[in-house]
Amino acid sequence: MTTHVVGAGVAGLAAALRLAEAGQTVSLHEATPLAGGRCRALADGTDNGTHALLGANTAALAFLDRIGARERWVEPEPDGLPVLDLLGDEARHVGLSPPSWISGRLRPAGVSLGAVVALMRISLGLGRDRPVAEAMAAYPDFLRGFVDPLVIAALNTPSAEASTHRLGAVLRRLRGPATTRLYVAKDGLGPDLVAPALASVERAGGTIRFSARLRRLLPQGGRAAALDFGEDGTILLGPEDRVVLAVPPWEATRLLPHTEAPADHAPIVNLHFARHAETPVRFIGMLDALCQWVLIRPTGVSVTVSAGDEAVRQEQADLAPRAWAEILRAAKAFDLPGPWPERAPTCRVVKERRATPRHRPGAPPRPKRMPLANLALAGDWTYPDLPATIEASVLSGEEAARALMASARG
Ligand SMILES: Cc1cc2nc3c(=O)[nH]c(=O)nc-3n(C[C@H](O)[C@H](O)[C@H](O)COP(=O)(O)OP(=O)(O)OC[C@H]3O[C@@H](n4cnc5c(N)ncnc54)[C@H](O)[C@@H]3O)c2cc1C
């Protein structure tokens, strides 16, 4: 009796680990030569994109604990996020939770009682689902200085399009100071997430096959009957064999055409500058800038442009000098330890065109966890109570593992 997990992104890894730890025979099949999916290290070790977690992401942090990598995720800005507003060159520190605004030191621009009430209404899910910018239109400074960056980071959708109900689901989890603490991988997604997750799956007895793309899934009588990997062979499934399909939505609908899945995705663009300096890890936000977030690690400086519909169309030659000029302004504003050369260092641009679904108003697709008697779906998009994130991926993988184990028992 084998459980085949197709897709070694975070969801597949989380499912595989749960199943292997429960004593199941697990075989993981990954289409590419590397694990991690949309949360991976590229062949040269660069992250595909900066990934941040919040304290509220309890499933993701517990997953890091289980794979022995929790200590590798550090809190770069425990005293509030440094934010530079390029319009007016105003530098401040901002707290993520409203109680931290009381003292004034961590207060974002434009906060008023009305603005906080409007945000609380969104957090309670009050009112119809509509674009966040529309719901916050009466508070333009607060929208621009706090809500917009939060929405873009959390939903990868600009607030003019993003759903208030989806934002509400995020805000409801931000209760208490511990939930708003922000963590990043100290050295990178490879050493701090993917490698320890793979090692944990292998230690628990799971096996992993790379460059094995599932070409066709053959259903019969309401069950998955065979997995066709093309030249890598076809696996005929026995009556006890099971499958976790942990692939992105466009692959899931190709393999299982009637699956309810999001069809519209938004890009994230990352720029990685090669700059080596033994400086502490830092995480800086910017307003009115190409750079939304800048992550500074001893191995390099990375810029995130979420909801990057415009940036994805631009060339590296245009993006890199623009971003570096902004980074220099942030380095000066926050007195960040150097070196900060005038000329942009070597830069690698990574464009993830289908980074996440767009989280617009309206009920998101809600696929069945088990569309076939011996097959469970996993993946960020199969956990629509949350935006497509590491947290949703881990929860989906663990839920898929539980559903399969329960179906085997019952
Ligand atoms: C640039 C970027 C920045 C992000 N930032 C954050 C962040 O800060 N915080 C956060 O929480 N989330 C962030 N996310 C979202 C997060 O990365 C995703 O939600 C998560 O990685 C999705 O994992 P998954 O396992 O559901 O899917 P995927 O990562 O897409 O994994 C699916 C896997 O299946 C494989 N596969 C596909 N088809 C087949 C097939 N036919 N056969 C075999 N294998 C197949 C793929 O190669 C892939 O490895 C970001 C995403 C991107 C792209």
The ligand as a Gaussian input file, in Angstrom:
#p B3LYP/6-31G(d) Opt

LIG

0 1
 C        7.649000      35.187000      -5.558000
 C        6.693000      34.651000      -4.533000
 C        6.659000      35.214000      -3.271000
 C        5.789000      34.704000      -2.306000
 N        5.805000      35.244000      -1.053000
 C        5.119000      34.622000      -0.071000
 C        5.273000      35.052000       1.283000
 O        5.980000      36.019000       1.572000
 N        4.606000      34.363000       2.262000
 C        3.816000      33.285000       1.972000
 O        3.277000      32.673000       2.904000
 N        3.623000      32.886000       0.683000
 C        4.259000      33.517000      -0.323000
 N        4.113000      33.085000      -1.623000
 C        3.134000      32.031000      -1.914000
 C        3.720000      30.642000      -1.653000
 O        4.975000      30.514000      -2.282000
 C        2.764000      29.612000      -2.241000
 O        1.490000      29.790000      -1.664000
 C        3.225000      28.190000      -1.956000
 O        4.586000      28.005000      -2.236000
 C        2.393000      27.225000      -2.813000
 O        2.785000      25.910000      -2.523000
 P        2.005000      24.690000      -3.163000
 O        2.701000      23.468000      -2.692000
 O        0.562000      24.840000      -2.901000
 O        2.175000      24.846000      -4.757000
 P        3.481000      24.881000      -5.644000
 O        4.550000      25.592000      -4.929000
 O        3.063000      25.401000      -6.970000
 O        3.931000      23.365000      -5.773000
 C        3.459000      22.487000      -6.730000
 C        4.571000      21.524000      -7.125000
 O        4.033000      20.587000      -8.054000
 C        4.965000      20.399000      -9.104000
 N        4.197000      19.924000     -10.258000
 C        3.387000      20.648000     -11.071000
 N        2.827000      19.851000     -11.992000
 C        3.285000      18.595000     -11.755000
 C        3.057000      17.352000     -12.390000
 N        2.237000      17.228000     -13.424000
 N        3.717000      16.251000     -11.909000
 C        4.562000      16.360000     -10.844000
 N        4.792000      17.532000     -10.204000
 C        4.158000      18.631000     -10.663000
 C        5.588000      21.766000      -9.281000
 O        6.819000      21.678000      -9.974000
 C        5.730000      22.223000      -7.831000
 O        6.941000      21.790000      -7.271000
 C        4.918000      33.617000      -2.620000
 C        4.940000      33.074000      -3.908000
 C        5.821000      33.570000      -4.854000
 C        5.850000      32.959000      -6.235000

